[in-house]
Structure formats: structure tokens, C-alpha cells
Amino acid sequence: DALTGFTMELIHLDGHKVTVSRDKVTWAGARVRKKGEGMPNFENNNLHGNLYVTFDIEFPKKDFSDDEKAG
């Protein structure tokens, strides 16, 4: 998925779903910003900050077999 793009749903702390999509290669440490999905403002709960999602990617360390390459 990190090589071809993906769409995933995360469960926010308050229980609602947040959708994160990538349509390009995702490297370790890549970040996606979701505007307005962060923590609520202390003085005004109707305002929310940004949510930053940082990806921790592990690529295979061994060579693929011929069957894995074909699959």
C-alpha cells in the first residue's frame, strides 16, 4: 500500500472516523495534515486544530521469490 497509494480510516479520540488517503509513494516519516480534525480550542469548542498523521513504514528487507514477484 505504501507504494501504490491507499485510503484508510482512523478512529479519532472522540470516536468519529477520519479518512486518510494517499495516491503516491508513502515513505517513512511522511505526514498528512487533516485540517480541522485536531483537538478542540480551549476557549471555543467549535474550533478545532489540525490533525497530523505521521507514517511509520517498513519495507521488506529480503528479496522476493519468483512466485511473490508474479503474485
C-alpha positions in Angstrom: 0.0 0.0 0.0 2.9 2.4 0.7 4.0 2.0 -2.9 0.7 2.2 -4.7 -1.5 4.5 -2.6 -4.2 3.8 -0.1 -7.3 5.0 1.8 -7.6 4.2 5.4 -10.0 5.2 8.3 -8.7 6.1 11.7 -10.9 6.3 14.8 -10.5 9.8 16.4 -10.3 10.2 20.2 -13.9 11.3 20.2 -15.0 8.2 18.3 -15.7 9.6 14.8 -13.9 8.3 11.7 -11.2 10.3 9.9 -10.3 9.2 6.4 -6.7 9.5 5.2 -5.8 8.9 1.5 -2.5 8.9 -0.3 -2.2 8.5 -4.1 1.6 8.3 -4.3 4.5 6.5 -2.7 4.5 7.0 1.1 7.9 7.0 2.8 8.7 6.5 6.4 8.1 9.8 8.2 5.7 11.2 5.6 3.0 13.4 7.1 -0.6 14.1 6.2 -2.4 17.2 7.6 -6.2 16.9 8.2 -7.4 20.5 8.7 -10.0 20.9 11.4 -9.7 17.3 12.7 -7.3 18.1 15.7 -8.0 18.9 19.3 -10.8 21.5 20.2 -9.8 25.0 21.1 -9.8 25.5 24.9 -11.9 28.7 24.7 -14.2 27.7 21.8 -15.0 24.0 21.4 -16.5 24.7 18.0 -13.0 25.4 16.7 -10.5 22.5 16.1 -6.8 22.5 15.3 -5.2 20.3 12.7 -4.5 16.6 13.0 -1.1 15.4 11.7 -0.7 11.8 10.8 2.9 10.5 10.6 3.5 7.2 8.8 5.9 4.6 10.1 6.7 2.4 7.0 8.7 -0.8 6.9 9.7 -2.2 3.5 10.8 -5.8 3.1 14.4 -6.4 3.8 14.7 -9.7 1.7 14.4 -10.3 -2.0 11.1 -11.6 -3.3 10.8 -15.1 -4.7 9.6 -15.6 -8.3 6.2 -16.5 -7.0 5.9 -13.4 -4.9 7.1 -11.2 -7.8 4.4 -12.8 -10.1 1.6 -12.5 -7.5 
